[in-house]
Amino acid sequence: MNFNIDSKALVKTAFVNPNDPNANTRLQGQNLPGRVGFAQTLAQLQSKPGVNSSTFLNPSVPSVAVQDGDTLSNIVKNHMEAMGRPVSNAEAMRLSQDLAKANGISNPDRIYPGQRLNMTALNQALNHSKANTASNPPVANSALAMNSASQARQLQPSSLVQSGQHPVLQKTLDRAVAKGFIPPQERQQVFDKILNMSRTYQFAPDDFARMTLMESDGMNPKATNNRCHGIIQFCDGPDRGAASAGFGSNAKAILGHSVLQQLDMVSKYFDETGLKGMGPTSLDDLYLTVLTPSARSVKAPDAHLNIAGSQAKQLYVNNDKGAPITRNSIMQGLYQNAIERLSKHEHAQTLAQANTAQPSNNPQLNRAQALRVSAYLNQDYLR
């Protein structure tokens, strides 16, 4: 008996086990008219305006990476609050539509972990809001949302400290307690002392928090680089910060003092550097007082500042250490650093709470959750 077998037909034949419960699902998926391969999907994504190389490769473009559990409206609320402009749920929903449109997202309810969002649209909305209220600005939020030295210097002293909320300071203190920088029972005392200092030296309380987030990871009393120590990094030397605080001969001894005690040292340092007589203190002047007080004499927002040593890359123009440091780059760097650190902590806390409340029996899922949390806690992880 002769059998004529077409070998090509054998190769093309799809052998399906009728007892496989997933067989029908796979066959239906293969026949879907919209089914595309990975290469085609990637090409489609790359063609969308939301996948913009400038967002990933240009550090000056403000962006946020979507994490598990995120919604656009929550991202909007967190971003606006960190910029000193809290919004209502209704306004967050409206702004999330604008953010989705700017990022080429057709359905604002469908975002995925790892997706990076260009936040320029929100910054533009913030600037537009400030322009609309310039003739009669709210005493608190207009001061907290300033992002240039020239705007901040126009504020009146009373507008810097009359807010009853101070969201950036509150979140920074919560984070400091969670990290063990501040004992829980001392949190309120620290808050009250910073508010008193803000009245004395006429700076915004949230700006003090932003400064410490850059200098000591948010009021870590044991922060040190072996030359500078404590919550504002008091540096060694007879004419440096440690000496102003009374620790010129043994700067490292500062590390043995609590945040409450170090705040008293900060007051001494501010007195010696003349901050009290400067009038309303903008964020850039506050930070320059800590970094290099002599640089405060250069007032132009884009002028190159004479800052010695290597600083955090966020302080340089376009986050480029080969570029200069300016007042504007300091302002932008401090705002962006605060947003990243506080958002990272908030996400880590949310994930930890979710894992505690609803533990999974799936070991692979538990491992994935642990990896995600460890990414947030890793200092080298960039949001």
N, C-alpha and C positions, 0 to 999 in steps of 0.2 A: 504494500500500500504506500503510495507516495503522498507526502504532505508538502504543500507549497506554503512555506512560512515566510512572511515578510518581516525581516529583522527590524526594519525601521518602525513597523507598526508596534513591535514589542517595546521598543524604546519609548514610543509616544504614549503607550497605554498607561493609564492611571489605575494602578491596582488599589482598590479600596476594600477594606474589610467591612462588610455590612454590619458587623457587630460593634464597630467603633462608633460610639455616641457622638464623636466630634466630626465624623466624616461629612455629614450634610452641611455643617457649619463651614467647614473648609471649602467644600465645593461651591457653596453660595458665595463665599468671599472671593474665590477665584473668578467668578463670573460677574462680580460687581462692575458696572461700567466705569465707575470712578476710581477703580483700583490702579494705583501707580507704583512704580518701583522706587527704591530709596533714592537713586540718582535724580529721578524726576521730581520727587518731593523736595529734595535738597535744593534743586534748581528753582523750584517755585518759591521756597522760603527765602532764598537769597535775592530773589527779584522783588520781594516785598519791601516797602519803605521802612518797616520796623526792624529789619535786619540790616543795619547801616554800619559799615565798617568804621565810620567816624565815632560811633558810640563806643565801640570796643577798643579802638586803637588810640583814640584821642582822650587822654585822661581829663581834659578840661571840660568834656561833655558830661554833665551830671547824669548818672544812670543808676539803676537799682536792679538787682537780680531777683527774680521771683523765687520764693521759697514755698515749701509744702504748706498748705493751708492758707496761703495768701489770697486775697481778693483785690481787685483794682481799687475799690473804695477804701479798703483798709490801708493799702499802700499810699493812697492819696492822703488820708488822714494823718498817717505817721509822718510823711514827708512834710506836709504843711505845718504840722505841730512842731517838728524839729526846726523848721525855719521861723518859728515864732508867730505863726498865723493859724491857730486852731480853726477848724471848719466844722460845721454841723453835718449830720448824716446826709441831709438833702443836698448840701453844697458839695460834699464828697462824691455823691452819685453823679452830680452834674460834671464835676471836674474829671471824674473817671471816664466819662464819655469823651471829653476832649483829649485825655491822655491816650485812650484807645485809638482815636482817629489819628493822632499824631504818630502813633507807632504802627499804623496799618493793621490794627486788630479789628476785624469785622464784628466779632461778638465779645463785648467786654466781660461776659461771664465765663469766657474760656481762655484762661491763661495757664501756663504750665511751668513747673519748677525748672529753673535754669534759664528761662527766658529773660533777656535783659531789656529793660525799658528805658528809653530816653526820656528824662524828666524835664527837658527844656520847656515843654508846654506848661508845666506847673509853675516853673520859675517865671515864665512870662505872665501867667495869671496873677502871680504874687506881685510882680512889678506893676501890672495894670491896676491891681487893687490899691497899691500904695499911691499911685498917681491920682486915683479917684478921690482919695481921702487926704491928699496933701494939704488942702485948705483948712481941714479940721480933723487932724489925725487922732485916733484913739491914743490915750496916754500910755498904754502898755505895749500893745502889739506893734505899733509903728516903730518903737525903739528896738524891739527884739528882732524884727525882720530885716533890719538894715544890712546891706551887703556891700557897702562902699564907705570909705573913710569920710568922704565929703558929706554924705548924707547923715552919717552918725554924729558928726560934729555940730549939726544944726539943731540937735535935740536940746530941750530945756532940762535942767537937772531933775525936776520933779517927775518928768516922764519916764525916767530910767527905772524907778523902783516902786511905782505905785501899783503895779499889777499884783493881784493876790494869788496868782497861779504859778508863774515861773516854771513852765513845763520841762524845759531842758534841765534846769537845776534839780527839779523833783526826780526826773528819770535818772539823772547822774547819781543822786544820792541813793536811790533804790538799787541801782547797779553796784554802787560802792558797798552797800550793806550785803548784797548777795555775794559779792566777791570777798567779803571779810575785811575790807579796808576800814569800815566804820562799824563799831558795835551797834546793834539795833537800838539799844537804849540811848545812844548818843546822837542818833540821826537828827532829832528835832533841835538839839542844841547846836549842831553843826549848821543846820538850816538857818536858825535864828542869828547865829554869829555872822554868816555870809550876808544876810539881809542887812544887818547893822553896818558891816563893812561897806556894802554897796551904797548906803546912805552917806557914809563918811567920805568915801572916795568917788562917789557919783558915777558908778558904773552899773550896767544892767546885771542883775544876779545870774541870768542865763549866760551872759558873756563870761562870767567867772567860771561857770561850769565848763563852757567850751574851751577855755584856756587850760583848765586842769585835765580835760580829756586828751589834749595834745601833749601836755607836759608829763603827766604821771598816770595815764590811763584812767583818769577820773578819780582823783584824790586818793591815790595809793601812797600812804605815808612812808612806805619802804622802797619806793621807786628810786633807782639809782643807776648811773652809768659810770660809777667810780670817780667821777669828778663833780657831779651835781646830784643833789639828793632831795627827796621829799616831794610834797604835793605840787610845788612850783619849781622844783629843781634848783635849790639854793646851791650855788657853785663855790668851789674852793677858792681861796686867795684872800689877801688882806683887804682888797677893795671890791669884793664880790658879794653875792647875796648872803652867803653863810655868815660873813663877818657882820653884815647889817643886822642879821637875826641874833647876833651874839655868839656865833659858833665859828669864829675865824680860825681858831687854833685846832679845832677838831670838828670839821664839817660833818663827818659821818655820824657823829653823835645825834644829829637831827633824826636819823632813821629810828631811833629809840623812842621817839615822841609820837603821840597820837595825832589824828587829824585836827582835833580841837586845839591841842597845844601848838601844832604847826600853824594854825590860822592866826594865832597871836604873833608868831614870827613873821607871817606875811604882812600883818599890819605894821610892824616895825620896819620891814623892808619898804613898804609903800611910803611910809613917812620919810624915810631917808632918801628915796628917789624922787620926792617932790610930787607924788601923785595927788595928794590932798589939795594942793593949790592950783591944779590944772583946770578946774571946772569940769563940765560934763565929759566923762571919759568914754571914748568909743572903744569898740572891741580891738581895733588895731593898736591904739595907744595903750590899752591895758596889756596886750600881749607883748608889745615892744618894751614896756616897763619891766617885764619879767625876762625878756630875751636880751635886749640891748638898749638900755634907757637912752643912750646918746642918740640913737637913731630916730627918736621922737621929733627931733628938730627938723627932719625932712618931711615936709607936709604934702608934697605932690603925691597923689594916689598911685601913679605908675612910675615914680622915680626909683632908681636902683638904690637899695638900702645897703649900708656897709655892715653886714652881719658876719662875724667871724665864725669859722668852724663849719662843720657839716651839720645841717639841720634836717628835719623830717621832709621828705620829698613833697608832701602836700603844701609846704610853705612856698615853694618855688613857682614861678610862672609856668603854667601848663604841667605842673608836677615834674618838671625837668630840672635835675640838679645842675645841669650845665647852664641854666637860665638864671636870671637874678631873682632876688626876693623883693617884692614891692608891698606897699600897704594893701593894695587890692588882692594880690596873691595870698597874703596872710589872711585876709577876711574870708576869701573863698575857701582856702584850705581848712580854716578852723570850722567853718560851717559844715563842709563836706565830711571832715573827720568826725564831728559830733554825730551827724546823721548815720554814718556807717557804724560807729561803735555802739550807739544806742539801739539801732535797728537790729544789729547782730545779736546783742544781748536779749532784746525783746523776743526775737524769734527762738533763741535757744531756750528761754524760759517757757515760751508757749509749747515748744516741742516736749520739754521735760515734763510739764504738767499733763500734756496729753498722754504721754507714755505711762505716767504714774496712774492716771485715771482709768485708762483703758489698755492694760497690758495685753500684748498679743501672745498667742500660743504658737505662732509661727516663728521658729528660730531665725530663719532667713530675714523675715521682716524686722525682727528685733535688732538684728545686726545692721540692717540698712538704716534704721532709725538712729542707732548709736553712732554710725558713721556720719550721719547728717549733723547730729548734735556736736560731735567732735570737730567737725569743720567750722562750726560757728565759734567754738571756743579756741580754735587755733589762731594765734596772733598773726600768722602769715596768711590766713585766709582773707581774700579781698572780696568784699561784697560787690 
